[in-house]
């Protein structure tokens, strides 16, 4: 199954027990994390931090589904573009920091903080969780759990 090629079976990796490890948290990059997943998540966030829509969309399968915060789910690459383009346009920059990564079979959950730089150069850091489901090396489904209201709140500098 191609999904297994992209998301290697993580069983037996936690603590080296050889038993089914189930869902395992990895807070820092290490040899325990299947590097393809670790690299994928890092490169995905770098594309977002660069505000590079083309590169960002290249991580998604054509028939993908995405949810972001409380926005309605969107389907397909054009749906993702339509939802994310205003976010990219609404900030001067952003930087993601990974705080945790959980891998289990075909799903991955990443926890982090994103620091947004507003156009007035003020910043706000917001925690988030992202759930990924992969197919053939691309995102088939993802949901970013974040409250982005602080991004649009009046900055302290204003």
Secondary structure as UniProt FT lines:
FT   HELIX           2..6
FT   TURN            11..12
FT   HELIX           14..16
FT   STRAND          24..26
FT   TURN            31..32
FT   HELIX           35..49
FT   TURN            50..51
FT   HELIX           53..57
FT   TURN            58..59
FT   STRAND          60..68
FT   TURN            69..70
FT   STRAND          74..75
FT   HELIX           76..89
FT   STRAND          93..104
FT   TURN            105..106
FT   STRAND          107..117
FT   TURN            119..120
FT   STRAND          123..135
FT   TURN            136..137
FT   STRAND          138..146
FT   HELIX           149..152
FT   TURN            156..157
//
